[in-house]
Amino acid sequence: MIKQIDCPVCGHNVEVFDICDHCGWQNSGLFEDEKSPQGPNKMTLKEAKEAYENGEKVL
Ligand SMILES: [Zn+2]
């Protein structure tokens, strides 16, 4: 069974560990770390949220 969560950046529904179709963030399920980039993300979660709020691209 595929588990779905709310994207921690934009809040859209996304599969665990999948890349969000809406903002491009790859979530780390329950193991998000606000301070260091994980997986293919070049931004930290904190930076990604700020970029999303400012209408910038999440990397
Ligand atoms: Zn998203």
N, CA, C, O and the ligand as a Tripos MOL2 file, in Angstrom:
@<TRIPOS>MOLECULE
protein
  237   235    60     0     0
PROTEIN
NO_CHARGES

@<TRIPOS>ATOM
      1 N           0.8410   -1.1960    0.0000 N.3       1 MET1
      2 CA          0.0000    0.0000    0.0000 C.3       1 MET1
      3 C           0.8790    1.2500    0.0000 C.2       1 MET1
      4 O           1.8400    1.3610    0.7620 O.2       1 MET1
      5 N           0.5270    2.1650   -0.8600 N.am      2 ILE2
      6 CA          1.2970    3.4000   -0.9540 C.3       2 ILE2
      7 C           0.7200    4.4170    0.0120 C.2       2 ILE2
      8 O          -0.4770    4.7030    0.0170 O.2       2 ILE2
      9 N           1.6080    4.9470    0.8200 N.am      3 LYS3
     10 CA          1.1640    5.9240    1.7980 C.3       3 LYS3
     11 C           1.2630    7.3270    1.2150 C.2       3 LYS3
     12 O           2.2440    7.6710    0.5550 O.2       3 LYS3
     13 N           0.2460    8.1220    1.4640 N.am      4 GLN4
     14 CA          0.2520    9.4980    0.9730 C.3       4 GLN4
     15 C           0.3350   10.4570    2.1500 C.2       4 GLN4
     16 O          -0.2540   10.2330    3.2070 O.2       4 GLN4
     17 N           1.0700   11.5100    1.9380 N.am      5 ILE5
     18 CA          1.1920   12.5430    2.9760 C.3       5 ILE5
     19 C           0.9600   13.9080    2.3290 C.2       5 ILE5
     20 O           0.8810   14.0210    1.1060 O.2       5 ILE5
     21 N           0.8550   14.9170    3.1460 N.am      6 ASP6
     22 CA          0.8100   16.2850    2.6410 C.3       6 ASP6
     23 C           2.2440   16.7480    2.4370 C.2       6 ASP6
     24 O           3.0780   16.6310    3.3350 O.2       6 ASP6
     25 N           2.5210   17.2670    1.2650 N.am      7 CYS7
     26 CA          3.8580   17.7930    0.9880 C.3       7 CYS7
     27 C           4.2330   18.8190    2.0580 C.2       7 CYS7
     28 O           3.4560   19.7350    2.3300 O.2       7 CYS7
     29 N           5.4040   18.6780    2.6640 N.am      8 PRO8
     30 CA          5.7800   19.6130    3.7320 C.3       8 PRO8
     31 C           6.0440   21.0310    3.2270 C.2       8 PRO8
     32 O           6.0970   21.9770    4.0130 O.2       8 PRO8
     33 N           6.2080   21.1710    1.9130 N.am      9 VAL9
     34 CA          6.4640   22.4990    1.3600 C.3       9 VAL9
     35 C           5.1670   23.1820    0.9330 C.2       9 VAL9
     36 O           4.8820   24.3030    1.3540 O.2       9 VAL9
     37 N           4.3710   22.4950    0.0840 N.am     10 CYS10
     38 CA          3.2090   23.1740   -0.4990 C.3      10 CYS10
     39 C           1.8720   22.6300    0.0070 C.2      10 CYS10
     40 O           0.8290   23.2390   -0.2310 O.2      10 CYS10
     41 N           1.8930   21.4730    0.7100 N.am     11 GLY11
     42 CA          0.6630   20.9400    1.2820 C.3      11 GLY11
     43 C          -0.1620   20.0810    0.3410 C.2      11 GLY11
     44 O          -1.2140   19.5750    0.7310 O.2      11 GLY11
     45 N           0.3000   19.9070   -0.8990 N.am     12 HIS12
     46 CA         -0.4120   19.0310   -1.8140 C.3      12 HIS12
     47 C          -0.1760   17.5650   -1.4330 C.2      12 HIS12
     48 O           0.8050   17.2310   -0.7680 O.2      12 HIS12
     49 N          -1.0910   16.7090   -1.8660 N.am     13 ASN13
     50 CA         -0.9800   15.2920   -1.5750 C.3      13 ASN13
     51 C           0.1490   14.6750   -2.3940 C.2      13 ASN13
     52 O           0.2180   14.8640   -3.6080 O.2      13 ASN13
     53 N           1.0280   13.9420   -1.7290 N.am     14 VAL14
     54 CA          2.1740   13.3510   -2.4090 C.3      14 VAL14
     55 C           2.4950   12.0100   -1.7490 C.2      14 VAL14
     56 O           2.2450   11.8200   -0.5590 O.2      14 VAL14
     57 N           3.0520   11.0780   -2.5380 N.am     15 GLU15
     58 CA          3.4280    9.7910   -1.9630 C.3      15 GLU15
     59 C           4.7010    9.9520   -1.1470 C.2      15 GLU15
     60 O           5.5470   10.7970   -1.4370 O.2      15 GLU15
     61 N           4.8130    9.1130   -0.1140 N.am     16 VAL16
     62 CA          5.9890    9.1670    0.7480 C.3      16 VAL16
     63 C           7.2490    8.9080   -0.0830 C.2      16 VAL16
     64 O           7.2970    7.9640   -0.8710 O.2      16 VAL16
     65 N           8.2420    9.7340    0.0970 N.am     17 PHE17
     66 CA          9.5460    9.6800   -0.5860 C.3      17 PHE17
     67 C           9.4630   10.0210   -2.0720 C.2      17 PHE17
     68 O          10.4420    9.8420   -2.7960 O.2      17 PHE17
     69 N           8.3120   10.5090   -2.5390 N.am     18 ASP18
     70 CA          8.1840   10.8610   -3.9450 C.3      18 ASP18
     71 C           8.4510   12.3570   -4.1410 C.2      18 ASP18
     72 O           8.4350   13.1420   -3.1930 O.2      18 ASP18
     73 N           8.6930   12.7170   -5.3910 N.am     19 ILE19
     74 CA          8.8920   14.1290   -5.7000 C.3      19 ILE19
     75 C           7.5340   14.7520   -5.9670 C.2      19 ILE19
     76 O           6.7500   14.2300   -6.7590 O.2      19 ILE19
     77 N           7.2590   15.8570   -5.3130 N.am     20 CYS20
     78 CA          5.9640   16.5320   -5.4300 C.3      20 CYS20
     79 C           5.7850   17.0930   -6.8430 C.2      20 CYS20
     80 O           6.6530   17.8030   -7.3500 O.2      20 CYS20
     81 N           4.6590   16.7710   -7.4680 N.am     21 ASP21
     82 CA          4.3670   17.2760   -8.8120 C.3      21 ASP21
     83 C           4.1640   18.7830   -8.8090 C.2      21 ASP21
     84 O           4.3760   19.4560   -9.8180 O.2      21 ASP21
     85 N           3.7590   19.2870   -7.6850 N.am     22 HIS22
     86 CA          3.3770   20.6960   -7.6120 C.3      22 HIS22
     87 C           4.5800   21.6150   -7.3830 C.2      22 HIS22
     88 O           4.7160   22.6360   -8.0580 O.2      22 HIS22
     89 N           5.4530   21.2590   -6.4370 N.am     23 CYS23
     90 CA          6.5510   22.1770   -6.1000 C.3      23 CYS23
     91 C           7.9340   21.6040   -6.3630 C.2      23 CYS23
     92 O           8.9120   22.3510   -6.3640 O.2      23 CYS23
     93 N           8.0460   20.2970   -6.5860 N.am     24 GLY24
     94 CA          9.3460   19.7090   -6.9030 C.3      24 GLY24
     95 C          10.1390   19.2180   -5.7040 C.2      24 GLY24
     96 O          11.2640   18.7420   -5.8550 O.2      24 GLY24
     97 N           9.5700   19.3290   -4.5290 N.am     25 TRP25
     98 CA         10.2640   18.8620   -3.3260 C.3      25 TRP25
     99 C          10.1780   17.3520   -3.2090 C.2      25 TRP25
    100 O           9.1040   16.7750   -3.3780 O.2      25 TRP25
    101 N          11.3110   16.7000   -2.9180 N.am     26 GLN26
    102 CA         11.2440   15.2900   -2.5860 C.3      26 GLN26
    103 C          11.1450   15.1450   -1.0900 C.2      26 GLN26
    104 O          12.0800   15.4840   -0.3640 O.2      26 GLN26
    105 N          10.0220   14.6450   -0.6240 N.am     27 ASN27
    106 CA          9.8260   14.5390    0.8220 C.3      27 ASN27
    107 C          10.5800   13.3390    1.3860 C.2      27 ASN27
    108 O          10.9000   12.3870    0.6750 O.2      27 ASN27
    109 N          10.8470   13.4160    2.6640 N.am     28 SER28
    110 CA         11.5530   12.3460    3.3600 C.3      28 SER28
    111 C          10.6250   11.6670    4.3670 C.2      28 SER28
    112 O          11.0670   11.1820    5.4090 O.2      28 SER28
    113 N           9.3450   11.6420    4.0410 N.am     29 GLY29
    114 CA          8.3800   10.9880    4.9120 C.3      29 GLY29
    115 C           8.3550   11.6400    6.2810 C.2      29 GLY29
    116 O           8.1580   12.8480    6.4080 O.2      29 GLY29
    117 N           8.5550   10.8350    7.2870 N.am     30 LEU30
    118 CA          8.5060   11.3640    8.6560 C.3      30 LEU30
    119 C           9.8680   11.8440    9.1200 C.2      30 LEU30
    120 O          10.0310   12.2610   10.2670 O.2      30 LEU30
    121 N          10.8450   11.7850    8.2260 N.am     31 PHE31
    122 CA         12.2140   12.0750    8.6400 C.3      31 PHE31
    123 C          12.7300   13.3890    8.0780 C.2      31 PHE31
    124 O          13.9240   13.5350    7.8170 O.2      31 PHE31
    125 N          11.8260   14.3450    7.8920 N.am     32 GLU32
    126 CA         12.2540   15.6440    7.3790 C.3      32 GLU32
    127 C          13.2100   16.3210    8.3600 C.2      32 GLU32
    128 O          13.0200   16.2800    9.5760 O.2      32 GLU32
    129 N          14.2280   16.9380    7.7990 N.am     33 ASP33
    130 CA         15.1750   17.7040    8.5910 C.3      33 ASP33
    131 C          15.1700   19.1220    8.0390 C.2      33 ASP33
    132 O          15.5190   19.3450    6.8790 O.2      33 ASP33
    133 N          14.7770   20.0720    8.8650 N.am     34 GLU34
    134 CA         14.6380   21.4570    8.3910 C.3      34 GLU34
    135 C          15.9780   22.0930    8.0490 C.2      34 GLU34
    136 O          16.0220   23.0660    7.2960 O.2      34 GLU34
    137 N          17.0660   21.5640    8.5880 N.am     35 LYS35
    138 CA         18.3350   22.2870    8.5380 C.3      35 LYS35
    139 C          19.3290   21.7630    7.5150 C.2      35 LYS35
    140 O          20.2800   22.4700    7.1820 O.2      35 LYS35
    141 N          19.1460   20.5480    7.0010 N.am     36 SER36
    142 CA         20.1240   20.0410    6.0380 C.3      36 SER36
    143 C          19.4060   19.3990    4.8460 C.2      36 SER36
    144 O          18.3980   18.7150    5.0220 O.2      36 SER36
    145 N          19.9320   19.6240    3.6220 N.am     37 PRO37
    146 CA         19.2890   19.0570    2.4340 C.3      37 PRO37
    147 C          19.3830   17.5320    2.4420 C.2      37 PRO37
    148 O          20.3640   16.9570    2.9140 O.2      37 PRO37
    149 N          18.3340   16.8870    1.9040 N.am     38 GLN38
    150 CA         18.3090   15.4290    1.8830 C.3      38 GLN38
    151 C          17.9650   14.9470    0.4870 C.2      38 GLN38
    152 O          17.2660   15.6310   -0.2600 O.2      38 GLN38
    153 N          18.4590   13.7660    0.1370 N.am     39 GLY39
    154 CA         18.1460   13.1630   -1.1550 C.3      39 GLY39
    155 C          18.5120   14.1140   -2.2840 C.2      39 GLY39
    156 O          19.5620   14.7550   -2.2280 O.2      39 GLY39
    157 N          17.6660   14.2220   -3.3160 N.am     40 PRO40
    158 CA         17.9810   15.0700   -4.4640 C.3      40 PRO40
    159 C          17.7190   16.5560   -4.2100 C.2      40 PRO40
    160 O          18.0010   17.3840   -5.0770 O.2      40 PRO40
    161 N          17.1910   16.9030   -3.0510 N.am     41 ASN41
    162 CA         16.9180   18.3140   -2.7740 C.3      41 ASN41
    163 C          18.2090   19.0860   -2.5650 C.2      41 ASN41
    164 O          19.1000   18.6410   -1.8410 O.2      41 ASN41
    165 N          18.3050   20.2350   -3.1980 N.am     42 LYS42
    166 CA         19.4780   21.0880   -3.0120 C.3      42 LYS42
    167 C          19.2260   22.1090   -1.9150 C.2      42 LYS42
    168 O          20.1640   22.7020   -1.3810 O.2      42 LYS42
    169 N          17.9710   22.3110   -1.5840 N.am     43 MET43
    170 CA         17.6100   23.2390   -0.5190 C.3      43 MET43
    171 C          17.2700   22.4560    0.7440 C.2      43 MET43
    172 O          16.9310   21.2730    0.6930 O.2      43 MET43
    173 N          17.3690   23.1430    1.8710 N.am     44 THR44
    174 CA         16.8070   22.5700    3.0860 C.3      44 THR44
    175 C          15.2930   22.7820    3.0410 C.2      44 THR44
    176 O          14.7880   23.5650    2.2360 O.2      44 THR44
    177 N          14.5950   22.0870    3.8990 N.am     45 LEU45
    178 CA         13.1370   22.2440    3.9350 C.3      45 LEU45
    179 C          12.7520   23.6800    4.2600 C.2      45 LEU45
    180 O          11.7850   24.2130    3.7160 O.2      45 LEU45
    181 N          13.5160   24.2990    5.1510 N.am     46 LYS46
    182 CA         13.2470   25.6850    5.5150 C.3      46 LYS46
    183 C          13.3780   26.6070    4.2940 C.2      46 LYS46
    184 O          12.5180   27.4530    4.0470 O.2      46 LYS46
    185 N          14.4620   26.4300    3.5400 N.am     47 GLU47
    186 CA         14.6800   27.2390    2.3340 C.3      47 GLU47
    187 C          13.6120   26.9550    1.2790 C.2      47 GLU47
    188 O          13.1430   27.8650    0.5960 O.2      47 GLU47
    189 N          13.2360   25.6880    1.1570 N.am     48 ALA48
    190 CA         12.2280   25.3060    0.1580 C.3      48 ALA48
    191 C          10.8880   25.9610    0.4720 C.2      48 ALA48
    192 O          10.2030   26.4390   -0.4320 O.2      48 ALA48
    193 N          10.5170   25.9850    1.7330 N.am     49 LYS49
    194 CA          9.2500   26.6220    2.1290 C.3      49 LYS49
    195 C           9.2860   28.1110    1.8210 C.2      49 LYS49
    196 O           8.3070   28.6760    1.3330 O.2      49 LYS49
    197 N          10.4110   28.7390    2.1080 N.am     50 GLU50
    198 CA         10.5420   30.1780    1.8370 C.3      50 GLU50
    199 C          10.4720   30.4370    0.3390 C.2      50 GLU50
    200 O           9.8040   31.3740   -0.0970 O.2      50 GLU50
    201 N          11.1510   29.6200   -0.4480 N.am     51 ALA51
    202 CA         11.1390   29.7900   -1.9000 C.3      51 ALA51
    203 C           9.7200   29.6280   -2.4310 C.2      51 ALA51
    204 O           9.2790   30.4040   -3.2790 O.2      51 ALA51
    205 N           9.0040   28.6190   -1.9330 N.am     52 TYR52
    206 CA          7.6510   28.3670   -2.3870 C.3      52 TYR52
    207 C           6.7430   29.5360   -2.0490 C.2      52 TYR52
    208 O           5.9370   29.9590   -2.8770 O.2      52 TYR52
    209 N           6.8690   30.0570   -0.8440 N.am     53 GLU53
    210 CA          6.0470   31.1950   -0.4240 C.3      53 GLU53
    211 C           6.3330   32.4280   -1.2610 C.2      53 GLU53
    212 O           5.4430   33.2480   -1.4890 O.2      53 GLU53
    213 N           7.5780   32.5660   -1.7240 N.am     54 ASN54
    214 CA          7.9510   33.7200   -2.5310 C.3      54 ASN54
    215 C           7.7160   33.4880   -4.0260 C.2      54 ASN54
    216 O           8.0500   34.3400   -4.8490 O.2      54 ASN54
    217 N           7.1420   32.3370   -4.3710 N.am     55 GLY55
    218 CA          6.8710   32.0310   -5.7630 C.3      55 GLY55
    219 C           8.1100   31.6420   -6.5460 C.2      55 GLY55
    220 O           8.1180   31.6940   -7.7750 O.2      55 GLY55
    221 N           9.1630   31.2490   -5.8270 N.am     56 GLU56
    222 CA         10.3960   30.8240   -6.4940 C.3      56 GLU56
    223 C          10.4080   29.3150   -6.6230 C.2      56 GLU56
    224 O           9.6050   28.6070   -6.0150 O.2      56 GLU56
    225 N          11.3560   28.8380   -7.4450 N.am     57 LYS57
    226 CA         11.4530   27.4150   -7.7050 C.3      57 LYS57
    227 C          12.0870   26.6840   -6.5240 C.2      57 LYS57
    228 O          13.0710   27.1510   -5.9510 O.2      57 LYS57
    229 N          11.5210   25.5420   -6.1690 N.am     58 VAL58
    230 CA         12.1160   24.6900   -5.1420 C.3      58 VAL58
    231 C          13.1530   23.7890   -5.8180 C.2      58 VAL58
    232 O          12.8410   23.0900   -6.7820 O.2      58 VAL58
    233 N          14.3780   23.8100   -5.3120 N.am     59 LEU59
    234 CA         15.4660   23.0310   -5.9300 C.3      59 LEU59
    235 C          15.8590   21.8510   -5.0400 C.2      59 LEU59
    236 O          16.7540   21.0830   -5.3920 O.2      59 LEU59
    237 ZN          4.9310   20.1370   -2.8340 Zn       60 ZN60
@<TRIPOS>BOND
     1     1     2 1
     2     2     3 1
     3     3     4 2
     4     3     5 am
     5     5     6 1
     6     6     7 1
     7     7     8 2
     8     7     9 am
     9     9    10 1
    10    10    11 1
    11    11    12 2
    12    11    13 am
    13    13    14 1
    14    14    15 1
    15    15    16 2
    16    15    17 am
    17    17    18 1
    18    18    19 1
    19    19    20 2
    20    19    21 am
    21    21    22 1
    22    22    23 1
    23    23    24 2
    24    23    25 am
    25    25    26 1
    26    26    27 1
    27    27    28 2
    28    27    29 am
    29    29    30 1
    30    30    31 1
    31    31    32 2
    32    31    33 am
    33    33    34 1
    34    34    35 1
    35    35    36 2
    36    35    37 am
    37    37    38 1
    38    38    39 1
    39    39    40 2
    40    39    41 am
    41    41    42 1
    42    42    43 1
    43    43    44 2
    44    43    45 am
    45    45    46 1
    46    46    47 1
    47    47    48 2
    48    47    49 am
    49    49    50 1
    50    50    51 1
    51    51    52 2
    52    51    53 am
    53    53    54 1
    54    54    55 1
    55    55    56 2
    56    55    57 am
    57    57    58 1
    58    58    59 1
    59    59    60 2
    60    59    61 am
    61    61    62 1
    62    62    63 1
    63    63    64 2
    64    63    65 am
    65    65    66 1
    66    66    67 1
    67    67    68 2
    68    67    69 am
    69    69    70 1
    70    70    71 1
    71    71    72 2
    72    71    73 am
    73    73    74 1
    74    74    75 1
    75    75    76 2
    76    75    77 am
    77    77    78 1
    78    78    79 1
    79    79    80 2
    80    79    81 am
    81    81    82 1
    82    82    83 1
    83    83    84 2
    84    83    85 am
    85    85    86 1
    86    86    87 1
    87    87    88 2
    88    87    89 am
    89    89    90 1
    90    90    91 1
    91    91    92 2
    92    91    93 am
    93    93    94 1
    94    94    95 1
    95    95    96 2
    96    95    97 am
    97    97    98 1
    98    98    99 1
    99    99   100 2
   100    99   101 am
   101   101   102 1
   102   102   103 1
   103   103   104 2
   104   103   105 am
   105   105   106 1
   106   106   107 1
   107   107   108 2
   108   107   109 am
   109   109   110 1
   110   110   111 1
   111   111   112 2
   112   111   113 am
   113   113   114 1
   114   114   115 1
   115   115   116 2
   116   115   117 am
   117   117   118 1
   118   118   119 1
   119   119   120 2
   120   119   121 am
   121   121   122 1
   122   122   123 1
   123   123   124 2
   124   123   125 am
   125   125   126 1
   126   126   127 1
   127   127   128 2
   128   127   129 am
   129   129   130 1
   130   130   131 1
   131   131   132 2
   132   131   133 am
   133   133   134 1
   134   134   135 1
   135   135   136 2
   136   135   137 am
   137   137   138 1
   138   138   139 1
   139   139   140 2
   140   139   141 am
   141   141   142 1
   142   142   143 1
   143   143   144 2
   144   143   145 am
   145   145   146 1
   146   146   147 1
   147   147   148 2
   148   147   149 am
   149   149   150 1
   150   150   151 1
   151   151   152 2
   152   151   153 am
   153   153   154 1
   154   154   155 1
   155   155   156 2
   156   155   157 am
   157   157   158 1
   158   158   159 1
   159   159   160 2
   160   159   161 am
   161   161   162 1
   162   162   163 1
   163   163   164 2
   164   163   165 am
   165   165   166 1
   166   166   167 1
   167   167   168 2
   168   167   169 am
   169   169   170 1
   170   170   171 1
   171   171   172 2
   172   171   173 am
   173   173   174 1
   174   174   175 1
   175   175   176 2
   176   175   177 am
   177   177   178 1
   178   178   179 1
   179   179   180 2
   180   179   181 am
   181   181   182 1
   182   182   183 1
   183   183   184 2
   184   183   185 am
   185   185   186 1
   186   186   187 1
   187   187   188 2
   188   187   189 am
   189   189   190 1
   190   190   191 1
   191   191   192 2
   192   191   193 am
   193   193   194 1
   194   194   195 1
   195   195   196 2
   196   195   197 am
   197   197   198 1
   198   198   199 1
   199   199   200 2
   200   199   201 am
   201   201   202 1
   202   202   203 1
   203   203   204 2
   204   203   205 am
   205   205   206 1
   206   206   207 1
   207   207   208 2
   208   207   209 am
   209   209   210 1
   210   210   211 1
   211   211   212 2
   212   211   213 am
   213   213   214 1
   214   214   215 1
   215   215   216 2
   216   215   217 am
   217   217   218 1
   218   218   219 1
   219   219   220 2
   220   219   221 am
   221   221   222 1
   222   222   223 1
   223   223   224 2
   224   223   225 am
   225   225   226 1
   226   226   227 1
   227   227   228 2
   228   227   229 am
   229   229   230 1
   230   230   231 1
   231   231   232 2
   232   231   233 am
   233   233   234 1
   234   234   235 1
   235   235   236 2
@<TRIPOS>SUBSTRUCTURE
     1 MET1         2 RESIDUE 1 A MET
     2 ILE2         6 RESIDUE 1 A ILE
     3 LYS3        10 RESIDUE 1 A LYS
     4 GLN4        14 RESIDUE 1 A GLN
     5 ILE5        18 RESIDUE 1 A ILE
     6 ASP6        22 RESIDUE 1 A ASP
     7 CYS7        26 RESIDUE 1 A CYS
     8 PRO8        30 RESIDUE 1 A PRO
     9 VAL9        34 RESIDUE 1 A VAL
    10 CYS10       38 RESIDUE 1 A CYS
    11 GLY11       42 RESIDUE 1 A GLY
    12 HIS12       46 RESIDUE 1 A HIS
    13 ASN13       50 RESIDUE 1 A ASN
    14 VAL14       54 RESIDUE 1 A VAL
    15 GLU15       58 RESIDUE 1 A GLU
    16 VAL16       62 RESIDUE 1 A VAL
    17 PHE17       66 RESIDUE 1 A PHE
    18 ASP18       70 RESIDUE 1 A ASP
    19 ILE19       74 RESIDUE 1 A ILE
    20 CYS20       78 RESIDUE 1 A CYS
    21 ASP21       82 RESIDUE 1 A ASP
    22 HIS22       86 RESIDUE 1 A HIS
    23 CYS23       90 RESIDUE 1 A CYS
    24 GLY24       94 RESIDUE 1 A GLY
    25 TRP25       98 RESIDUE 1 A TRP
    26 GLN26      102 RESIDUE 1 A GLN
    27 ASN27      106 RESIDUE 1 A ASN
    28 SER28      110 RESIDUE 1 A SER
    29 GLY29      114 RESIDUE 1 A GLY
    30 LEU30      118 RESIDUE 1 A LEU
    31 PHE31      122 RESIDUE 1 A PHE
    32 GLU32      126 RESIDUE 1 A GLU
    33 ASP33      130 RESIDUE 1 A ASP
    34 GLU34      134 RESIDUE 1 A GLU
    35 LYS35      138 RESIDUE 1 A LYS
    36 SER36      142 RESIDUE 1 A SER
    37 PRO37      146 RESIDUE 1 A PRO
    38 GLN38      150 RESIDUE 1 A GLN
    39 GLY39      154 RESIDUE 1 A GLY
    40 PRO40      158 RESIDUE 1 A PRO
    41 ASN41      162 RESIDUE 1 A ASN
    42 LYS42      166 RESIDUE 1 A LYS
    43 MET43      170 RESIDUE 1 A MET
    44 THR44      174 RESIDUE 1 A THR
    45 LEU45      178 RESIDUE 1 A LEU
    46 LYS46      182 RESIDUE 1 A LYS
    47 GLU47      186 RESIDUE 1 A GLU
    48 ALA48      190 RESIDUE 1 A ALA
    49 LYS49      194 RESIDUE 1 A LYS
    50 GLU50      198 RESIDUE 1 A GLU
    51 ALA51      202 RESIDUE 1 A ALA
    52 TYR52      206 RESIDUE 1 A TYR
    53 GLU53      210 RESIDUE 1 A GLU
    54 ASN54      214 RESIDUE 1 A ASN
    55 GLY55      218 RESIDUE 1 A GLY
    56 GLU56      222 RESIDUE 1 A GLU
    57 LYS57      226 RESIDUE 1 A LYS
    58 VAL58      230 RESIDUE 1 A VAL
    59 LEU59      234 RESIDUE 1 A LEU
    60 ZN60       237 GROUP 0 **** ****
